[in-house]
Structure formats: C-alpha cells, structure tokens
Amino acid sequence: MTGVGLTLPQLGPHVTREAVRGFCESAEELGFTSLWVQEHLLYALRPKAPYAARPGMPVPEAYKRTMAATELLTAAAAWTETPLIGTGILVGGYHRPVELAQRLAAIDILSNGRLIAGLSVGWSQDEHEQMDVEFRTRGRRMDELVQALKACWGPDPVHFEGEFFTIKDVLVSP
C-alpha cells in the first residue's frame, strides 16, 4: 500500500477534542492513508540532554503540552474507518510488556486491524528518569521489551524471564 500519512495534532495548546476529531475526519475524507502519533511524557525545564540528542538544540516549545499517544490513537481508531493508525514511536523505556501488549492489542482490535506500532529507545534522559529507567540501559531494555511483547502476543500461558522483565505463567490474551 502506498500513500501519504499525516501526524495527528498532538503538541501544543491548540489540541482539543474538536481539533483532533475534525483532523481525523478530514484526513480520511481527503484520502490520506495513515495517521501517526509520537510519545513524550513531560517537558523538562532544565533538560539533561539536548532535543533529539542534537547538541545545542532546545526542546521545541510545543512539547510543553503533549496529548498521550495510545489514548490519541484510540480516538483516531474510533473516528475513522480506513486510514492505518500508528506510532511514529512509542518509547520502550516508558512501558512494561504486559501493559503495552494489552494497550496495543486493544487499539488494533478497535481499529479493525489498522494499527502499526513503532518503538524506539528514545532520547530524553529526563523522561527515562521519571519512569525509573536507567538511561544507559535503554537499548538492552528495548531489545528485551520486543521479545516480551512477542511472548505476550503469542500463545497463553505466557512465561518470559529476562534482565528487565519477568512474566510468569499468566494468561494475557490481549
């Protein structure tokens, strides 16, 4: 499938329910093939690392207000029928596998199979610290998160043991 996708209104004070719903409906009417979100948790007043790991680059002002990614995608799933919906990225360090597996599966079900999930290690040291995740381990943690998600989306019961996550003989069935 080829086409053009759009990033949903998500950053800044102008983002309202009406703005997002109108955007979703207009994008679908105009034939855009996908709608995307990103994930950020907070705006550090004194960031420990530059924006997107680019020295000297300040975090954009629009990031002072960010609508939550999975909740925004859920609304897009409800307000549209045809565009794919996806995460430009979700930051692995902000999630635990069972929780994320359930959220993404619910969005995929509600969107009738239109979800594309993109994951990343992220760049914000401040956001990782807020989630009690050691910034230097984010790569290894991401690798393990992907393995654990696959286990959660596989057959029940789920059993997974790793350095960061342990899931012991549970029914997940998202």
MARVEX-990767 format. One record per residue: residue number from 1; residue in one letter; x, y, z of N, C-alpha, C, O in turn. Coordinates in steps of 0.05 Angstrom, whole numbers, plus 5000, padded with zeros to 4 digits. Each point is the difference from the previous one (the first is absolute). Layout:
N
NUM,A,X,Y,Z,X,Y,Z,X,Y,Z,X,Y,Z;
...
//
This chain:
174
1,M,5017,4977,5000,4983,5023,5000,5018,5025,5000,5018,5002,5017;
2,T,4977,5016,4965,5015,5025,5000,4980,5022,5005,4976,4997,4996;
3,G,5035,5025,5014,4982,5022,5007,5015,5020,5016,5024,4998,5005;
4,V,4961,5022,5004,5011,5021,5016,4986,5000,5028,4976,4998,5001;
5,G,5040,5003,5020,4990,5001,5027,5004,5027,5012,5016,5016,4991;
6,L,4970,4988,5031,5002,5025,5015,5005,4995,5029,4991,4979,5011;
7,T,5022,5039,5003,5003,4999,5028,4976,5014,5013,4993,5022,4992;
8,L,4994,4965,5026,4977,5011,5014,5008,5025,5016,5022,5002,5010;
9,P,4959,5017,4992,5005,5022,5019,5004,4989,5028,4983,4985,5010;
10,Q,5040,5021,5002,5006,4987,5026,5015,5019,5018,4999,4997,5025;
11,L,5016,5022,4964,5017,5017,5015,4989,5029,5001,4992,5010,4979;
12,G,5008,5002,5044,4993,5028,5002,4972,5004,5012,4984,4982,5002;
13,P,5011,5044,5005,4975,5006,5013,4975,5000,4982,4978,5000,5010;
14,H,5026,4999,4964,4977,5001,4981,4987,4972,4997,4979,4998,4987;
15,V,5033,4981,5024,4990,4973,4997,4976,4996,5018,5003,4998,5025;
16,T,4974,4999,4963,4975,4995,5015,4986,4976,4988,5008,4990,4978;
17,R,4972,5000,5035,4984,4978,4989,4990,5007,4973,5001,4984,4981;
18,E,4988,5040,5016,4988,5008,4975,5021,5002,4978,4995,4992,4977;
19,A,5028,5019,5030,5022,5002,4980,5009,4973,4990,5004,4996,4976;
20,V,5000,4986,5043,5009,4973,4992,4979,4985,4984,5006,4988,4980;
21,R,4969,5013,5029,4979,4986,4986,4996,5011,4971,4998,4985,4981;
22,G,5002,5041,5017,4997,5013,4974,5023,4993,4982,4997,4995,4976;
23,F,5027,5004,5035,5024,4993,4985,4998,4971,4989,5005,4995,4977;
24,C,4987,4987,5041,4997,4971,4992,4980,4997,4978,5005,4987,4980;
25,E,4972,5026,5024,4978,4997,4980,5008,5012,4973,4995,4989,4979;
26,S,5018,5035,5022,5008,5013,4975,5022,4984,4986,4999,4997,4976;
27,A,5020,4992,5040,5022,4984,4988,4988,4976,4985,5009,4993,4978;
28,E,4972,4994,5035,4988,4976,4987,4984,5008,4975,5003,4987,4979;
29,E,4982,5034,5022,4985,5010,4977,5018,5007,4977,4993,4996,4977;
30,L,5030,5015,5029,5019,5008,4979,5017,4977,4990,5016,5004,4981;
31,G,4982,4973,5030,5013,4976,4990,5028,4995,5012,5015,4984,4988;
32,F,4992,5029,5034,5026,4994,5012,5000,4972,5011,4979,4991,5010;
33,T,5043,4995,4987,5000,4971,5005,5009,4992,5028,4997,4977,5008;
34,S,5013,5042,5008,5009,4993,5027,5000,5025,5018,5004,5023,4990;
35,L,4993,4972,5036,5001,5021,5020,5019,4991,5022,4999,4977,5009;
36,W,5019,5041,5000,5022,4993,5017,5002,5017,5025,4991,5023,5001;
37,V,5020,4965,5020,5005,5014,5025,5029,4995,5009,5013,4982,4990;
38,Q,4996,5034,5029,5026,4995,5013,4995,4999,5030,4978,5005,5009;
39,E,5043,4989,5006,4996,4998,5029,5021,5017,5014,5024,4998,4997;
40,H,4965,5019,5020,5016,5016,5019,4984,5003,5026,4975,5000,4999;
41,L,5038,5001,5023,4987,5000,5026,5000,5027,5014,4981,5006,5014;
42,L,5040,5009,4982,5003,5024,5015,5018,5020,4986,5014,4992,4980;
43,Y,4987,5032,5029,5018,5021,4990,5018,5008,5023,4991,5014,5018;
44,A,5034,4978,4980,5019,5007,5021,5008,5030,4998,5007,5009,4979;
45,L,4991,5005,5043,5007,5028,5000,5030,5004,4997,5009,5020,4989;
46,R,5007,4961,5022,5029,5000,4997,5008,4973,4990,5009,4983,5015;
47,P,4988,5011,4959,5005,4973,4989,5029,4992,5004,5019,5016,4998;
48,K,4984,4958,5008,5027,4988,5004,5013,4993,4974,5025,4996,4999;
49,A,4960,5003,4979,5010,4993,4974,4987,5018,4979,4977,5008,5004;
50,P,5036,4998,4974,4988,5017,4980,4978,4985,4985,4998,4976,5000;
51,Y,4984,5040,4987,4978,4989,4985,5010,4980,4979,5018,5007,4984;
52,A,4971,4970,5015,5006,4979,4981,5030,4994,4999,5011,4993,4979;
53,A,5003,5011,5043,5029,4995,5003,5016,5017,4981,5022,4992,4992;
54,R,4968,5031,5001,5015,5019,4982,5011,5023,5017,4985,5016,5009;
55,P,5041,4984,4995,5012,5021,5017,4992,5028,4991,5000,5007,4977;
56,G,4992,5010,5043,4992,5027,4995,4971,5003,4991,4991,5023,4997;
57,M,4995,4955,4999,4972,5001,4990,4981,5001,5024,4999,4980,5015;
58,P,4986,5042,4989,4981,5000,5022,4975,4984,4994,4993,4995,4977;
59,V,4994,4996,5044,4975,4985,4997,4979,5021,4990,4997,5021,5012;
60,P,4989,4972,4966,4980,5019,4990,4978,5007,5021,4992,4984,5016;
61,E,5000,5041,4983,4979,5010,5018,4974,4984,4999,4987,4997,5021;
62,A,5006,4993,4956,4975,4985,4997,5000,4975,5018,4978,4991,5007;
63,Y,5045,4999,5001,5001,4976,5017,4992,5006,5028,4998,4982,5017;
64,K,4996,5043,4990,4991,5006,5027,4973,4988,5006,4993,4996,5023;
65,R,4992,4998,4955,4974,4987,5004,4998,4978,4978,4999,5006,4976;
66,T,5000,4970,5033,4999,4977,4982,4978,4981,5008,4998,4991,5023;
67,M,4984,5003,4958,4979,4981,5005,5011,4971,4999,5018,4994,4984;
68,A,4973,4989,5034,5010,4973,5002,4996,4983,4974,4978,5002,4988;
69,A,5042,4984,5005,5001,4986,4974,4978,4978,4997,4985,5001,4980;
70,T,5014,4980,5038,4981,4978,4996,4971,5009,5002,4983,4990,4986;
71,E,5012,5029,5031,4973,5010,5003,4992,5016,4975,4977,4998,4991;
72,L,5041,5017,4998,4995,5014,4975,4994,4981,4977,4982,5004,4984;
73,L,5034,4974,5014,4995,4980,4979,4973,4987,5004,4987,4993,4980;
74,T,5005,5002,5045,4974,4988,5005,4978,5018,4989,4981,4990,4987;
75,A,5021,5036,5017,4980,5018,4989,5001,5000,4970,4979,4999,4987;
76,A,5045,5001,5001,5002,4999,4971,4987,4974,4989,4988,5000,4979;
77,A,5016,4978,5035,4987,4975,4992,4970,5002,5000,4986,4989,4982;
78,A,5003,5025,5038,4971,5003,5002,4989,5019,4980,4977,4996,4990;
79,W,5038,5024,5002,4990,5021,4982,5006,4995,4971,4992,5016,4983;
80,T,5021,4962,5010,5006,4994,4972,4994,4971,4995,4996,4984,5018;
81,E,5004,5009,4956,4995,4972,4992,5022,4989,4983,5005,4976,5000;
82,T,5009,5041,4984,5019,4989,4981,5029,5006,5004,5017,4983,4993;
83,P,4991,5040,5017,5029,5005,5002,5014,4981,5019,4988,4993,5021;
84,L,5036,4999,4973,5016,4986,5020,5005,5020,5022,5001,5024,4996;
85,I,5003,4966,5028,5007,5017,5023,5026,4989,5012,5003,4976,5003;
86,G,5015,5042,5004,5025,4990,5009,5015,5018,5019,4994,5024,5003;
87,T,5026,4964,5010,5017,5014,5018,5026,5007,4985,5015,4982,4993;
88,G,4989,5044,5002,5026,5008,4989,5022,4991,5017,5022,4993,4991;
89,I,4973,5006,5035,5013,4983,5018,4987,5001,5028,4989,5020,5008;
90,L,5012,4957,5005,4996,4999,5028,5027,4994,5012,5016,4985,4988;
91,V,4990,5027,5035,5026,4997,5012,4999,4975,5018,4985,5000,5020;
92,G,5031,4980,4974,5000,4975,5014,5004,5003,5030,4987,4985,5015;
93,G,5030,5033,4994,5005,5003,5028,4977,5010,5017,5002,4999,5024;
94,Y,4977,5010,4963,4977,5011,5015,4979,4979,5005,4979,5006,5011;
95,H,5026,4969,4981,4980,4979,5000,5010,4974,5012,5024,4994,4999;
96,R,4957,4990,5011,5005,4973,5008,4986,4982,4979,4979,5009,4989;
97,P,5031,4968,5006,4989,4984,4978,4971,4992,5001,4986,5003,4980;
98,V,5003,4988,5043,4972,4992,5001,4982,5024,4995,4981,4998,4985;
99,E,5026,5024,5028,4984,5025,4997,4999,5009,4971,4979,5006,4989;
100,L,5045,4995,4998,5001,5010,4973,4987,4980,4980,4987,5008,4982;
101,A,5017,4967,5023,4988,4979,4983,4969,5003,5000,4987,4999,4980;
102,Q,5002,5005,5044,4971,5003,5003,4990,5026,4986,4981,4999,4985;
103,R,5033,5023,5019,4992,5025,4988,5000,4999,4969,4981,5007,4987;
104,L,5041,4983,5003,5003,4998,4971,4980,4980,4988,4989,5005,4978;
105,A,5007,4973,5035,4981,4981,4990,4971,5011,5000,4985,4996,4981;
106,A,5008,5019,5040,4974,5013,5001,4996,5020,4977,4979,5000,4987;
107,I,5042,5016,5008,4998,5019,4978,4998,4986,4974,4985,5008,4982;
108,D,5030,4970,5014,4998,4985,4976,4973,4988,4995,4989,5000,4978;
109,I,4999,4990,5044,4973,4988,4998,4980,5022,4994,4983,4997,4982;
110,L,5018,5025,5032,4981,5022,4996,5002,5013,4973,4981,5011,4989;
111,S,5043,4988,4999,5005,5012,4974,4995,4980,4977,5004,5006,4977;
112,N,4988,4970,5031,4996,4978,4980,5026,4993,4985,5000,4997,4976;
113,G,5021,5002,5039,5026,4991,4989,5016,5021,4986,5017,4993,4983;
114,R,4978,5032,5023,5014,5022,4985,5025,5010,5015,5013,5019,4990;
115,L,4995,4970,5032,5022,5010,5016,5027,4992,4989,5004,4977,4992;
116,I,5014,5043,5008,5029,4995,4995,5014,5011,5024,4998,5024,5007;
117,A,5017,4959,5007,5014,5008,5024,5030,5004,4995,5013,4981,4993;
118,G,4996,5043,5011,5029,5006,4998,5011,5005,5027,4988,5014,5016;
119,L,5035,4975,4990,5013,5003,5026,5028,5012,4997,5012,4997,4979;
120,S,4997,5016,5042,5027,5012,4999,5011,5000,5028,4986,4997,5020;
121,V,5040,5007,4982,5014,5003,5026,4996,5027,5012,5003,5004,5024;
122,G,4990,5017,4960,4995,5027,5010,5026,5015,5005,5022,4989,4999;
123,W,4975,5037,5005,5023,5017,5004,5000,5016,5026,5020,5011,5008;
124,S,4957,4990,5005,4997,5018,5024,5009,4985,5025,4986,4983,5010;
125,Q,5037,5026,5001,5009,4989,5025,4981,5007,5023,4995,4984,5018;
126,D,4993,5040,4980,4982,5009,5021,4975,4982,5001,4991,4993,5022;
127,E,4998,5000,4955,4976,4983,4999,5007,4972,5010,4984,4988,5015;
128,H,5039,5001,4978,5008,4974,5010,5003,5000,5030,4990,4982,5013;
129,E,5022,5039,4998,5003,5001,5029,4973,5002,5013,4996,4988,5022;
130,Q,4985,5026,4967,4973,5002,5011,4987,4973,5002,4984,4994,5018;
131,M,5023,4988,4963,4988,4973,4999,5018,4980,5015,4995,4976,4998;
132,D,5025,5033,5017,5018,4983,5015,5015,4980,4982,5003,4977,5007;
133,V,5005,5032,4969,5014,4984,4981,5028,5011,4997,5003,5024,4993;
134,E,5017,4959,5011,5028,5009,4996,5005,5006,4970,4997,4982,4983;
135,F,5009,5043,5012,5003,5009,4972,5021,4984,4984,4996,4995,4977;
136,R,5026,4997,5036,5021,4985,4986,4992,4972,4992,5014,4988,4984;
137,T,4965,5002,5028,4991,4972,4993,4977,4999,4980,4990,4979,4995;
138,R,5003,5045,4995,4975,5000,4983,5001,4983,4975,4980,4990,4992;
139,G,5044,5006,4997,5002,4983,4976,4995,4971,5007,4984,4986,4986;
140,R,5029,5004,5035,4996,4972,5008,4971,4996,5009,4987,4979,4995;
141,R,5003,5041,5019,4972,4998,5010,4980,4998,4976,4981,4985,5001;
142,M,5024,5031,4978,4983,5000,4977,5001,4972,4987,4979,4989,4993;
143,D,5045,5001,5003,5002,4973,4988,4983,4980,5016,4986,4983,4988;
144,E,5016,5018,5038,4985,4981,5016,4970,5005,5000,4984,4982,5000;
145,L,5008,5044,4999,4972,5007,4999,4987,4988,4975,4978,4989,5001;
146,V,5036,5013,4976,4989,4988,4975,4996,4970,5003,4979,4989,4992;
147,Q,5040,4997,5020,4998,4971,5005,4976,4994,5018,4985,4982,4995;
148,A,5012,5034,5026,4979,4996,5019,4972,5006,4988,4981,4986,5005;
149,L,5018,5035,4978,4975,5006,4986,4992,4976,4982,4976,4992,5000;
150,K,5043,4998,4986,4994,4977,4982,4990,4976,5017,4982,4986,4991;
151,A,5029,5010,5033,4991,4979,5017,4971,5005,5009,4983,4982,5001;
152,C,5011,5043,5005,4973,5008,5009,4979,4996,4977,4977,4993,5005;
153,W,5032,5012,4971,4982,4997,4977,4999,4971,4989,4986,4994,4981;
154,G,5030,4989,5031,5000,4971,4992,4980,4985,5016,4982,5011,5012;
155,P,5021,4962,4988,4981,4983,5014,5002,5003,5030,5022,5005,5011;
156,D,4955,4993,5003,5000,4999,5029,5005,4972,5009,4994,4981,4985;
157,P,5016,5014,5039,5009,5020,5019,5027,5012,4991,5016,4988,4986;
158,V,4988,5037,5023,5024,5014,4993,5021,4996,5023,4993,5003,5023;
159,H,5031,4991,4969,5022,4997,5018,5024,5014,4987,5008,4992,4978;
160,F,5003,5028,5036,5023,5014,4989,5018,5008,5023,4990,5011,5020;
161,E,5036,4984,4977,5019,5009,5021,5023,5013,4986,5013,4989,4982;
162,G,4993,5036,5027,5023,5014,4989,5013,5017,5021,4994,4998,5023;
163,E,5024,5019,4968,5014,5018,5017,4982,5022,5012,5003,5007,5023;
164,F,4978,5002,4961,4983,5022,5009,4971,4992,5006,4987,5013,5016;
165,F,5004,4966,4971,4972,4993,5002,4997,4970,5007,5015,4983,4990;
166,T,4966,5011,5027,4992,4972,5006,4970,4998,4999,4985,5015,5013;
167,I,5006,4966,4971,4971,4994,4998,4998,4970,5005,5009,4984,4984;
168,K,4978,5009,5038,5000,4972,5008,4972,4988,4997,4982,5005,5016;
169,D,5016,4978,4964,4976,4982,4997,4974,5014,5005,4986,4994,5019;
170,V,5008,5025,4963,4975,5015,5002,4985,4999,4973,5012,4994,4979;
171,L,4962,5010,5022,4984,5003,4976,4998,5030,4994,4991,5015,5016;
172,V,5018,4992,4960,5000,5028,4992,4978,5005,4980,4984,5018,5004;
173,S,5014,4966,4976,4979,5000,4980,4990,5028,4992,4976,5005,5002;
174,P,5041,5012,4989,4990,5027,4993,4983,4999,4975,4990,5020,4991;
//
